[in-house]
Each structure stands twice: as C-alpha cells, then as structure tokens.
Amino acid sequence: PLLVGLLLGSIVGSTDAAAVFSVLRGRGLHLRPRVASTLEIESGSNDPMAVLLTLGCLGVLTGTMDPGWEMGVFLFQQGVIGAAGGAGIGWLGAWTLNRVDLKAAGLYPAFTLALGFLAYGLPAFLGGSGFLAVYLAGLVVGNANIVFKRGVFMAHDGGAWLAQIAMFVMLGLLARPSELVGVAFEGLLVALVLVFVARPVAVALSILP
C-alpha cells in the first residue's frame, strides 16, 4: 500500500553520515569544497528528516494523525522549533564557552557534551525535533572559534566512534538470523531497487539544475 511504501521510504531514506564523513575526510577523496560541504550537510541533516517522516507516517497508519493539515503542522512545528532551538543553543553555547573559565582542560568536552544534551532535550520538550536541534547546535559550535577546540574535537571523535560501535552491536543483537530468511527476498529486492534505480534517479534529478 502507498502509506506503507512511504513509511518504508522514510525509514531507508537516511544516510550513514559517519560513513560519508569517513570517506570524504579519511580516504584521500578530493572534491571541490562546496560539493564536499553540501554532501556533509545533506548526509547529516536527512537523518532528522527521516525520523520526522517516519513518525508522521506511523501516526497516519495508526490513525492518530490526519494525513493532511495535522501532519503538515506536525512537520512544520518540529522543523521550526528544532532548527531555531538548535541554532540558538549552539550560538549561546559557543559564546559561553569562550567566556567561562574552566579550571581543567577535560571540562571543555564535558561542557559541550552537556550542551548537546540541552540542545536535544529543550527543543524536544517544546515540541520540536531534538535530532535536528542537536545536529544544528553541533554545526554552530563546530564551526565557531572556541577555546580548546582541538581537544574538544578529539574527545567527541572518540565518543562518536564508541557510540557507533555500541549501536551496531545492539542492532546485531536485535537481529535474529532465523527471522531474516522470511524477509530475505523482499529485503534484497528493496536494496537492489535502492542501489540501481531509486538513488541514481534521485541523484540525477538533484544535480540536473
């Protein structure tokens, strides 16, 4: 059905941003700066969009959300509050970081980690997208000239790798091989269509202008 197809598209529409960053920065791939920046922004920002679309489609399928006006208001509210909250908290955090006198170098990564929790929690509490907010807050702080920037980056890089490892271990534990056989054909079919049809068409349409 169309709604189930939209839900499936929302789920698989996200990009592994960490993999994109790794390929762009660590594999000797040389792209024009604007192209590389666009790819990084796209791969990082479409995860929050995938979450919003998945929640919206689930709401419509379960009958808790109207597919028209109500879903539009939901997406608008989540996007606006998340974007404004994330950018604002990121700017305020970078400004504060350069003016607070922390006595130990290890407190600067702790400060930015706490800032990340705040950037997710406050907009989510107000009805916005926490995922979009914390991503934008990270962009703002990461592009600002902050104190002890190299140390903060190194600490969060290690934390990000640890989080990725934990996430994939968790996903592996949740997947039972005996249950994969029944959905193998549909899963492989979806993967093949994505790789050889959907994504090439999407890329071609995106770069056409």
KAWOKA-V191733 format. One record per pair of residues at least 12 apart in sequence whose ideal C-beta (glycine too) atoms are under 10 Angstrom apart, sorted by the first residue. I is the first residue (numbers start at 1). GAP is how many residues later the second one is. D is the distance in whole Angstrom. If there is no record, write none. Layout:
BEGIN
I & GAP & D
I & GAP & D
END
This chain:
BEGIN
1 & 60 & 9
3 & 54 & 6
3 & 55 & 10
3 & 57 & 6
3 & 58 & 6
3 & 64 & 8
4 & 53 & 8
4 & 57 & 7
5 & 52 & 10
6 & 47 & 8
6 & 48 & 10
6 & 50 & 9
6 & 51 & 5
6 & 54 & 9
6 & 55 & 9
6 & 61 & 10
7 & 46 & 8
7 & 47 & 7
7 & 49 & 9
7 & 50 & 4
7 & 51 & 7
7 & 53 & 9
7 & 54 & 6
8 & 46 & 10
8 & 49 & 9
8 & 178 & 10
8 & 182 & 7
9 & 41 & 9
9 & 44 & 8
9 & 45 & 10
9 & 48 & 9
9 & 181 & 10
9 & 185 & 9
9 & 189 & 8
10 & 39 & 9
10 & 40 & 6
10 & 41 & 9
10 & 42 & 8
10 & 43 & 4
10 & 44 & 4
10 & 45 & 9
10 & 46 & 8
10 & 47 & 5
10 & 48 & 9
11 & 39 & 7
11 & 40 & 10
11 & 42 & 9
11 & 43 & 6
11 & 46 & 9
11 & 47 & 10
12 & 38 & 8
12 & 178 & 7
12 & 179 & 9
12 & 182 & 6
12 & 186 & 9
13 & 33 & 7
13 & 34 & 9
13 & 36 & 7
13 & 37 & 5
13 & 40 & 7
13 & 41 & 9
13 & 181 & 10
13 & 185 & 10
13 & 189 & 10
14 & 29 & 9
14 & 32 & 6
14 & 33 & 5
14 & 34 & 9
14 & 35 & 8
14 & 36 & 4
14 & 37 & 8
14 & 39 & 10
14 & 40 & 9
15 & 24 & 9
15 & 27 & 7
15 & 28 & 4
15 & 29 & 8
15 & 30 & 9
15 & 31 & 6
15 & 32 & 7
15 & 35 & 9
16 & 27 & 8
16 & 31 & 9
16 & 148 & 9
17 & 22 & 10
17 & 23 & 8
17 & 24 & 10
17 & 25 & 9
17 & 26 & 4
17 & 27 & 5
17 & 28 & 9
17 & 29 & 8
17 & 30 & 6
17 & 118 & 9
18 & 25 & 9
18 & 26 & 9
18 & 142 & 7
18 & 143 & 8
18 & 145 & 9
18 & 146 & 6
18 & 149 & 10
19 & 24 & 8
19 & 145 & 9
20 & 16 & 10
20 & 19 & 6
20 & 20 & 7
20 & 22 & 8
20 & 23 & 4
20 & 24 & 8
21 & 15 & 10
21 & 18 & 9
21 & 19 & 6
21 & 22 & 8
21 & 23 & 8
21 & 139 & 9
23 & 16 & 9
23 & 20 & 10
24 & 12 & 5
24 & 13 & 10
24 & 15 & 6
24 & 16 & 7
24 & 19 & 9
25 & 15 & 9
35 & 172 & 10
38 & 168 & 10
40 & 99 & 9
41 & 94 & 10
41 & 98 & 8
42 & 164 & 9
44 & 91 & 6
44 & 92 & 9
44 & 94 & 9
44 & 95 & 8
45 & 38 & 10
45 & 86 & 10
45 & 87 & 7
45 & 90 & 6
45 & 91 & 8
45 & 94 & 9
47 & 84 & 6
47 & 85 & 9
47 & 88 & 7
48 & 30 & 9
48 & 31 & 8
48 & 34 & 7
48 & 35 & 9
48 & 38 & 9
48 & 81 & 5
48 & 82 & 9
48 & 83 & 4
48 & 84 & 4
48 & 85 & 8
48 & 86 & 9
48 & 87 & 6
48 & 88 & 9
49 & 26 & 9
49 & 29 & 10
49 & 30 & 8
49 & 80 & 9
49 & 82 & 9
49 & 83 & 8
50 & 81 & 9
51 & 27 & 9
51 & 78 & 7
51 & 79 & 9
51 & 80 & 5
51 & 81 & 8
52 & 19 & 10
52 & 22 & 8
52 & 23 & 6
52 & 26 & 5
52 & 27 & 7
52 & 30 & 9
52 & 77 & 6
52 & 79 & 8
52 & 80 & 8
53 & 18 & 10
53 & 22 & 8
55 & 16 & 10
55 & 19 & 8
55 & 20 & 9
55 & 23 & 8
55 & 74 & 9
56 & 14 & 9
56 & 15 & 5
56 & 16 & 9
56 & 18 & 6
56 & 19 & 6
56 & 22 & 9
57 & 14 & 9
59 & 12 & 7
59 & 15 & 7
74 & 53 & 9
75 & 54 & 9
77 & 49 & 9
77 & 50 & 6
77 & 51 & 7
77 & 52 & 9
78 & 45 & 9
78 & 46 & 9
78 & 49 & 7
78 & 50 & 6
78 & 51 & 4
78 & 52 & 9
78 & 53 & 9
78 & 54 & 7
78 & 55 & 10
79 & 49 & 8
79 & 50 & 6
79 & 53 & 7
80 & 43 & 10
80 & 47 & 10
80 & 48 & 7
80 & 49 & 9
80 & 52 & 10
81 & 41 & 10
81 & 42 & 5
81 & 43 & 9
81 & 44 & 10
81 & 45 & 5
81 & 46 & 6
81 & 47 & 3
81 & 48 & 7
81 & 49 & 10
81 & 51 & 9
81 & 52 & 8
82 & 37 & 10
82 & 38 & 9
82 & 41 & 5
82 & 42 & 8
82 & 44 & 9
82 & 45 & 9
82 & 46 & 4
82 & 47 & 3
82 & 48 & 7
82 & 49 & 7
82 & 50 & 4
82 & 51 & 4
82 & 52 & 9
82 & 53 & 9
82 & 54 & 8
83 & 40 & 9
83 & 45 & 8
83 & 46 & 8
83 & 49 & 6
83 & 50 & 7
83 & 52 & 10
83 & 53 & 6
84 & 39 & 8
84 & 42 & 10
84 & 44 & 8
84 & 49 & 8
84 & 52 & 9
85 & 33 & 10
85 & 34 & 7
85 & 35 & 9
85 & 36 & 10
85 & 37 & 6
85 & 38 & 3
85 & 39 & 9
85 & 40 & 10
85 & 41 & 7
85 & 43 & 6
85 & 44 & 9
85 & 45 & 9
85 & 47 & 9
85 & 48 & 5
85 & 49 & 9
85 & 51 & 8
85 & 52 & 8
86 & 33 & 6
86 & 34 & 9
86 & 36 & 10
86 & 37 & 6
86 & 42 & 8
86 & 43 & 8
86 & 44 & 9
86 & 45 & 9
86 & 46 & 6
86 & 47 & 3
86 & 48 & 6
86 & 49 & 7
86 & 50 & 3
86 & 51 & 4
86 & 52 & 8
86 & 53 & 8
86 & 54 & 8
87 & 32 & 10
87 & 45 & 10
87 & 46 & 8
87 & 49 & 5
87 & 50 & 7
87 & 52 & 8
87 & 53 & 6
88 & 31 & 9
88 & 34 & 10
88 & 35 & 9
88 & 45 & 9
88 & 48 & 9
88 & 49 & 8
88 & 52 & 9
89 & 26 & 7
89 & 27 & 9
89 & 29 & 6
89 & 30 & 4
89 & 31 & 9
89 & 32 & 10
89 & 33 & 7
89 & 34 & 8
89 & 44 & 7
89 & 45 & 9
89 & 47 & 9
89 & 48 & 5
89 & 51 & 8
89 & 52 & 9
90 & 25 & 8
90 & 26 & 10
90 & 29 & 7
90 & 43 & 9
90 & 44 & 9
90 & 45 & 10
90 & 46 & 6
90 & 47 & 4
90 & 48 & 7
90 & 49 & 7
90 & 50 & 3
90 & 51 & 5
90 & 52 & 9
90 & 53 & 9
90 & 54 & 8
91 & 45 & 10
91 & 46 & 9
91 & 49 & 6
91 & 50 & 8
91 & 53 & 8
92 & 23 & 9
92 & 26 & 9
92 & 27 & 10
92 & 45 & 9
92 & 48 & 9
92 & 49 & 10
93 & 18 & 8
93 & 19 & 7
93 & 21 & 9
93 & 22 & 4
93 & 23 & 9
93 & 25 & 8
93 & 26 & 8
93 & 44 & 7
93 & 45 & 10
93 & 47 & 8
93 & 48 & 6
93 & 51 & 9
93 & 53 & 9
94 & 18 & 9
94 & 21 & 9
94 & 43 & 9
94 & 46 & 6
94 & 47 & 5
94 & 48 & 9
94 & 49 & 9
94 & 50 & 4
94 & 51 & 8
94 & 52 & 5
94 & 53 & 10
95 & 49 & 8
95 & 51 & 9
96 & 15 & 8
96 & 19 & 8
96 & 50 & 10
97 & 14 & 6
97 & 15 & 7
97 & 18 & 8
97 & 44 & 8
97 & 47 & 8
97 & 49 & 5
97 & 50 & 6
97 & 51 & 9
97 & 52 & 9
97 & 55 & 9
98 & 46 & 8
98 & 47 & 8
98 & 48 & 6
98 & 49 & 6
99 & 48 & 9
100 & 47 & 9
101 & 46 & 9
102 & 45 & 8
102 & 46 & 9
105 & 42 & 10
105 & 43 & 6
105 & 46 & 6
105 & 47 & 9
105 & 50 & 10
106 & 42 & 10
106 & 45 & 8
106 & 49 & 8
107 & 41 & 9
108 & 38 & 8
108 & 39 & 7
108 & 40 & 4
108 & 41 & 9
108 & 43 & 6
108 & 44 & 5
108 & 47 & 8
109 & 39 & 8
109 & 42 & 7
109 & 43 & 5
109 & 44 & 9
109 & 45 & 8
109 & 46 & 4
109 & 47 & 6
109 & 49 & 9
109 & 50 & 8
110 & 42 & 10
110 & 45 & 9
111 & 35 & 10
111 & 36 & 10
111 & 37 & 10
111 & 41 & 8
112 & 25 & 9
112 & 26 & 9
112 & 29 & 6
112 & 30 & 9
112 & 34 & 8
112 & 36 & 10
112 & 37 & 10
112 & 40 & 6
112 & 41 & 10
112 & 43 & 8
112 & 44 & 7
113 & 39 & 9
113 & 42 & 8
113 & 43 & 8
113 & 46 & 8
115 & 19 & 9
115 & 22 & 7
115 & 23 & 9
115 & 26 & 7
116 & 17 & 10
116 & 18 & 6
116 & 19 & 10
116 & 21 & 7
116 & 22 & 7
116 & 25 & 9
116 & 40 & 9
116 & 43 & 10
117 & 13 & 10
117 & 17 & 8
118 & 15 & 9
118 & 16 & 9
118 & 19 & 8
119 & 13 & 10
119 & 14 & 5
119 & 15 & 5
119 & 16 & 9
119 & 17 & 8
119 & 18 & 4
119 & 19 & 8
119 & 21 & 9
119 & 22 & 9
120 & 12 & 10
120 & 13 & 6
120 & 14 & 4
120 & 15 & 9
120 & 17 & 8
121 & 12 & 9
121 & 13 & 9
123 & 13 & 10
123 & 14 & 9
138 & 18 & 9
141 & 15 & 10
142 & 14 & 9
END
